[in-house]
Amino acid sequence: MKEVTGNLNAGGMKMAIVVSRFNSFFTEQLVKGAEDCFVRHGGKDADLLLVRVPGANEIPQVAQKLATSGTYSAIVALGAVIQGATPHADLINGTVARALSKIGLDTGVPVLNGIVCAQNLEQVIERAGTKQGNKGWDAVLAAIETVSVLKAL
């Protein structure tokens, strides 16, 4: 059986990160993790673009613009959506996740969803650099590997 696997070398990749300013106390930690992962895996800081948007809902439109530019190997979306008393967070999370997936499928550019969807503050804290790791790091690592797999195919 032939097997295709990716490697974790970001050398030569150009990556864009789109991050929500909403809940910036948490999203800034995700950005730090994302940048650290890219550089530690051989990417150059100069090949990493950071784009800030107001909230998670604005991420897909910017991600689409970046993906269709032909400039980036992958796009990573970062944000933190915390459930409140209404179902608003669920609506945002579902809508944004579907949009990001569609952008990746339509353009052929990997669009990774690193938006933390949490029920409470403790959960988002855990995913922004403590007990559960850093979802910014995880999303960039998945982007690096996905780009590599797609090249191998």
DADA-V920909 format. One record per pair of residues at least 4 apart in sequence whose ideal C-beta (glycine too) atoms are under 7 Angstrom apart, sorted by sequence separation. I is the first residue (numbers start at 1). J is the second residue. If there is no record, write none. Layout:
I_J + I_J
This chain:
23_27 + 24_28 + 26_30 + 27_31 + 28_32 + 29_33 + 30_34 + 31_35 + 32_36 + 33_37 + 34_38 + 35_39 + 36_40 + 37_41 + 39_43 + 43_47 + 54_58 + 58_62 + 59_63 + 60_64 + 61_65 + 62_66 + 63_67 + 64_68 + 65_69 + 84_88 + 87_91 + 88_92 + 89_93 + 90_94 + 91_95 + 92_96 + 93_97 + 94_98 + 95_99 + 96_100 + 97_101 + 98_102 + 99_103 + 100_104 + 101_105 + 102_106 + 103_107 + 119_123 + 121_125 + 122_126 + 123_127 + 124_128 + 126_130 + 133_137 + 134_138 + 135_139 + 136_140 + 137_141 + 138_142 + 139_143 + 140_144 + 141_145 + 142_146 + 143_147 + 144_148 + 145_149 + 146_150 + 147_151 + 148_152 + 149_153 + 38_43 + 43_48 + 53_58 + 67_72 + 84_89 + 104_109 + 118_123 + 125_130 + 126_131 + 127_132 + 129_134 + 133_138 + 39_45 + 53_59 + 66_72 + 83_89 + 104_110 + 118_124 + 126_132 + 128_134 + 20_27 + 82_89 + 104_111 + 19_27 + 67_75 + 81_89 + 103_111 + 116_124 + 127_135 + 53_62 + 66_75 + 118_127 + 38_48 + 19_30 + 51_62 + 81_92 + 100_111 + 116_127 + 19_31 + 63_75 + 81_93 + 116_128 + 35_48 + 100_113 + 17_31 + 63_77 + 97_113 + 17_34 + 59_77 + 31_50 + 96_115 + 116_135 + 59_79 + 114_135 + 114_136 + 15_38 + 56_79 + 77_100 + 93_117 + 114_138 + 56_81 + 114_139 + 112_139 + 10_38 + 15_43 + 13_43 + 112_142 + 10_41 + 11_42 + 17_48 + 19_50 + 21_52 + 112_143 + 9_41 + 10_42 + 11_43 + 15_47 + 21_53 + 22_54 + 8_41 + 9_42 + 10_43 + 14_47 + 15_48 + 16_49 + 17_50 + 18_51 + 19_52 + 20_53 + 21_54 + 22_55 + 110_143 + 13_47 + 22_56 + 75_109 + 77_111 + 81_115 + 16_51 + 18_53 + 20_55 + 57_92 + 74_109 + 77_112 + 83_118 + 20_56 + 56_92 + 60_96 + 67_103 + 74_110 + 75_111 + 76_112 + 77_113 + 78_114 + 79_115 + 80_116 + 81_117 + 82_118 + 83_119 + 110_146 + 59_96 + 63_100 + 72_109 + 77_114 + 78_115 + 110_147 + 74_112 + 76_114 + 77_115 + 80_118 + 82_120 + 20_59 + 57_96 + 60_99 + 64_103 + 68_107 + 82_121 + 56_96 + 60_100 + 63_103 + 67_107 + 110_150 + 18_59 + 34_76 + 67_109 + 82_124 + 60_103 + 18_62 + 34_78 + 67_111 + 80_124 + 18_63 + 31_78 + 30_78 + 63_111 + 80_128 + 16_66 + 27_78 + 27_79 + 27_80 + 26_80 + 16_72 + 14_71 + 15_72 + 18_75 + 23_80 + 14_72 + 15_73 + 20_78 + 78_136 + 14_73 + 15_74 + 16_75 + 17_76 + 18_77 + 19_78 + 20_79 + 23_82 + 56_115 + 13_73 + 19_79 + 15_76 + 17_78 + 78_139 + 76_139 + 76_140 + 76_143 + 74_143 + 74_146 + 74_147 + 73_147 + 30_114 + 26_116 + 33_129 + 26_124 + 30_128 + 29_128 + 29_129 + 37_137 + 33_134 + 36_137 + 26_128 + 34_136 + 38_140 + 33_136 + 34_137 + 37_140 + 41_144 + 30_134 + 33_137 + 37_141 + 29_134 + 30_135 + 31_136 + 34_139 + 30_136 + 34_140 + 15_143 + 13_144 + 8_141 + 10_144 + 13_147 + 8_144 + 8_145 + 6_145 + 6_146 + 7_148 + 6_148 + 6_149 + 4_149 + 6_152 + 4_152 + 4_153
